[in-house]
Amino acid sequence: MSGADKALKAIRDAVGTKGWIGDGDGMEPYLGEERGLYHGTCAAVVRPAATEEVAKVVEICSHAGLAVVPQGGNTGLVGGGVPDGGILLSTVRLNRIREIDAGNLTMTAEAGVVLADIRAAADEAGCSFPLSLGAEGSCRIGGNLATNAGGSGVLRYGAARDLALGLEVVLPDGRVWDGLGRLRKDNTGYDLKQLFIGAEGTLGIITAAVLKLFPRPQDRATALAAATNLEKLLELFSRVHESRGGSLVAFEVMSRICVDFATEHVAGVIDPLRAKYPYYGLIELAGSGPGLGDALETVLGAAFDDGLLDDAVIATSGAQARQLWRLREAIPEAQKHEGGSIKHDIAVPVSKVPEFIARATAMVERELPGIRACAFGHLGDGNIHFNLSQPVGMDKQAFLGKWRHFNRLVHDLAMDMEGSFSAEHGIGKLKREDLVRYKSEVELDLMRTLKTALDPKGIMNPGKVVDGF
Ligand SMILES: Cc1cc2nc3c(=O)[nH]c(=O)nc-3n(C[C@H](O)[C@H](O)[C@H](O)COP(=O)(O)OP(=O)(O)OC[C@H]3O[C@@H](n4cnc5c(N)ncnc54)[C@H](O)[C@@H]3O)c2cc1C
């Protein structure tokens, strides 16, 4: 028996039959992602049910020099959880909520708990966990932390990085770091948890986390506002922020073409306004209230009087509020019905969002007449999904063949405007070239130094982020 075979047998013994998938059909769902950009291979899918099992598996891999690719809900979209050999370590069975301490406003949960279940458990305990994203029914909290996930509440609550107080991590040599502190203040040297958050599984495997909870909002107000241009929506954002800063949870924008796609292709999605407008802002306030609806109406009324808005609707029920959110959330799904689409997930300073969208749209239209730029996203934190739908009638594959070309143009522009080429989804495999292109030599050197120091054998999620460059 070879060294690798011996290691695989030892891993199988460590996790038992429930934790082991070795046949091709069983492994298949773990090997590719929704977008179909990547498809991998591995010797086995290993599904440990406890931290000690993860530690044992990683220790064996470390001795054998076998690669370990962590995977949560596999919704990452940049190829980060797709293996090229070695074993795939799925967290799906690490699915216990260990503790909710409502007095301390914390929850300790294992890495494989689905985000929607975390949110529901917080709610049941009379609290709230504000991380919310389109994939929350499938993505898992360990994956959210490993990618520093954002979503729609970043403006008020921050990204995943801001929502973790402590972590438990299995290191690349199999040791367990118990950093499950529940403190909001702890200035005792390096903040080690931040090394693993956003590292996309290249420095260790997050097995559990202490999450920050918040008091459950007693009042909520949601509105959709329409304007002729983004500068006006930016001004509206400033006004809402100024007057309702503490309760402003989300300020999303979308261009008309996004609304057209969503209402045309996704059942049950409606445009609640009578006429069509170039841009829309979706605004959500949440807090202890009451009176948030009235406050929002006052700000919107003044904005209307000052010529910033052309029309607006305020939800009068929870169902109406969900309907407005559905319009925003349906856009990625709707875009699939319009042929190929080339995605960008950029950030620029909030004040530069209108300029970025105007320049980027003009640039891509010059480059390929008929291309349809769908700009939508989180105006409140400067993160825009600048997604390009193919010209009507163009061959889909020919359009998708221009993926790298358009990425380069759009990312160059974002970087030129002091932005980021990856605001939410991380680097994975998809954006490795960009990482090398846009990060300074000093930054790359620091990243490589960390990687080598923590994972000298290079077994932890090889070929992702900075590994190999
Ligand atoms: C419809 C849709 C909407 C989305 N919306 C958003 C959004 O609004 N904001 C946003 O930020 N993202 C969004 N995403 C992307 C994705 O949902 C997030 O990146 C999510 O955090 C990934 O979680 P996951 O459990 O699916 O991770 P996976 O896809 O399984 O893994 C992602 C990366 O993390 C690593 N990893 C996973 N678990 C662990 C662990 N326990 N320890 C160490 N490394 C680990 C993997 O190796 C991989 O590199 C969306 C995706 C979809 C499909």
The ligand as an SDF file (V2000), in Angstrom:
LIG
                    3D

 53 58  0  0  0  0  0  0  0  0999 V2000
  -27.1420   33.3710   -5.0460 C   0  0  0  0  0  0  0  0  0  0  0  0
  -25.8750   33.7800   -4.3590 C   0  0  0  0  0  0  0  0  0  0  0  0
  -25.8210   35.0010   -3.6990 C   0  0  0  0  0  0  0  0  0  0  0  0
  -24.6490   35.3790   -3.0510 C   0  0  0  0  0  0  0  0  0  0  0  0
  -24.6260   36.5870   -2.4190 N   0  0  0  0  0  0  0  0  0  0  0  0
  -23.5150   36.9650   -1.7600 C   0  0  0  0  0  0  0  0  0  0  0  0
  -23.4640   38.2100   -1.0710 C   0  0  0  0  0  0  0  0  0  0  0  0
  -24.4110   38.9780   -1.0890 O   0  0  0  0  0  0  0  0  0  0  0  0
  -22.3300   38.5090   -0.3980 N   0  0  0  0  0  0  0  0  0  0  0  0
  -21.2500   37.6730   -0.3650 C   0  0  0  0  0  0  0  0  0  0  0  0
  -20.2470   37.9900    0.2850 O   0  0  0  0  0  0  0  0  0  0  0  0
  -21.2510   36.5010   -1.0300 N   0  0  0  0  0  0  0  0  0  0  0  0
  -22.3490   36.1300   -1.7220 C   0  0  0  0  0  0  0  0  0  0  0  0
  -22.3640   34.9370   -2.3910 N   0  0  0  0  0  0  0  0  0  0  0  0
  -21.1750   34.0720   -2.3790 C   0  0  0  0  0  0  0  0  0  0  0  0
  -21.1990   32.9810   -1.2750 C   0  0  0  0  0  0  0  0  0  0  0  0
  -22.4990   32.6880   -0.8770 O   0  0  0  0  0  0  0  0  0  0  0  0
  -20.3790   33.4180   -0.0900 C   0  0  0  0  0  0  0  0  0  0  0  0
  -19.0450   33.5420   -0.4810 O   0  0  0  0  0  0  0  0  0  0  0  0
  -20.4690   32.4540    1.1070 C   0  0  0  0  0  0  0  0  0  0  0  0
  -19.8830   33.0830    2.2210 O   0  0  0  0  0  0  0  0  0  0  0  0
  -19.7700   31.1190    0.8640 C   0  0  0  0  0  0  0  0  0  0  0  0
  -20.1360   30.2170    1.8950 O   0  0  0  0  0  0  0  0  0  0  0  0
  -20.0820   28.6430    1.6310 P   0  0  0  0  0  0  0  0  0  0  0  0
  -20.4070   27.9510    2.8980 O   0  0  0  0  0  0  0  0  0  0  0  0
  -20.9260   28.2900    0.4710 O   0  0  0  0  0  0  0  0  0  0  0  0
  -18.5500   28.4540    1.2680 O   0  0  0  0  0  0  0  0  0  0  0  0
  -17.8770   27.5240    0.1680 P   0  0  0  0  0  0  0  0  0  0  0  0
  -18.3170   27.9480   -1.2000 O   0  0  0  0  0  0  0  0  0  0  0  0
  -18.0770   26.1110    0.4950 O   0  0  0  0  0  0  0  0  0  0  0  0
  -16.3480   27.9010    0.3620 O   0  0  0  0  0  0  0  0  0  0  0  0
  -15.8870   29.1910    0.0650 C   0  0  0  0  0  0  0  0  0  0  0  0
  -14.3840   29.2890    0.4400 C   0  0  0  0  0  0  0  0  0  0  0  0
  -14.2290   29.1710    1.8450 O   0  0  0  0  0  0  0  0  0  0  0  0
  -13.4420   28.0140    2.1840 C   0  0  0  0  0  0  0  0  0  0  0  0
  -14.0990   27.4250    3.3520 N   0  0  0  0  0  0  0  0  0  0  0  0
  -15.3820   26.9780    3.4680 C   0  0  0  0  0  0  0  0  0  0  0  0
  -15.6200   26.5710    4.7270 N   0  0  0  0  0  0  0  0  0  0  0  0
  -14.4740   26.7580    5.4260 C   0  0  0  0  0  0  0  0  0  0  0  0
  -14.0820   26.5270    6.7770 C   0  0  0  0  0  0  0  0  0  0  0  0
  -14.9340   26.0310    7.6560 N   0  0  0  0  0  0  0  0  0  0  0  0
  -12.8220   26.8450    7.1400 N   0  0  0  0  0  0  0  0  0  0  0  0
  -11.9400   27.3550    6.2540 C   0  0  0  0  0  0  0  0  0  0  0  0
  -12.2440   27.5760    4.9640 N   0  0  0  0  0  0  0  0  0  0  0  0
  -13.4990   27.2950    4.5610 C   0  0  0  0  0  0  0  0  0  0  0  0
  -13.4520   27.1380    0.9450 C   0  0  0  0  0  0  0  0  0  0  0  0
  -12.2780   26.3690    0.8430 O   0  0  0  0  0  0  0  0  0  0  0  0
  -13.5310   28.1820   -0.1580 C   0  0  0  0  0  0  0  0  0  0  0  0
  -12.2530   28.7010   -0.4320 O   0  0  0  0  0  0  0  0  0  0  0  0
  -23.5170   34.5360   -3.0700 C   0  0  0  0  0  0  0  0  0  0  0  0
  -23.5840   33.3030   -3.7400 C   0  0  0  0  0  0  0  0  0  0  0  0
  -24.7370   32.9260   -4.3780 C   0  0  0  0  0  0  0  0  0  0  0  0
  -24.7780   31.5890   -5.0720 C   0  0  0  0  0  0  0  0  0  0  0  0
  1  2  1  0
  2  3  1  0
  2 52  2  0
  3  4  2  0
  4  5  1  0
  4 50  1  0
  5  6  2  0
  6  7  1  0
  6 13  1  0
  7  8  2  0
  7  9  1  0
  9 10  1  0
 10 11  2  0
 10 12  1  0
 12 13  2  0
 13 14  1  0
 14 15  1  0
 14 50  1  0
 15 16  1  0
 16 17  1  0
 16 18  1  0
 18 19  1  0
 18 20  1  0
 20 21  1  0
 20 22  1  0
 22 23  1  0
 23 24  1  0
 24 25  2  0
 24 26  1  0
 24 27  1  0
 27 28  1  0
 28 29  2  0
 28 30  1  0
 28 31  1  0
 31 32  1  0
 32 33  1  0
 33 34  1  0
 33 48  1  0
 34 35  1  0
 35 36  1  0
 35 46  1  0
 36 37  1  0
 36 45  1  0
 37 38  2  0
 38 39  1  0
 39 40  1  0
 39 45  2  0
 40 41  1  0
 40 42  2  0
 42 43  1  0
 43 44  2  0
 44 45  1  0
 46 47  1  0
 46 48  1  0
 48 49  1  0
 50 51  2  0
 51 52  1  0
 52 53  1  0
M  END
$$$$
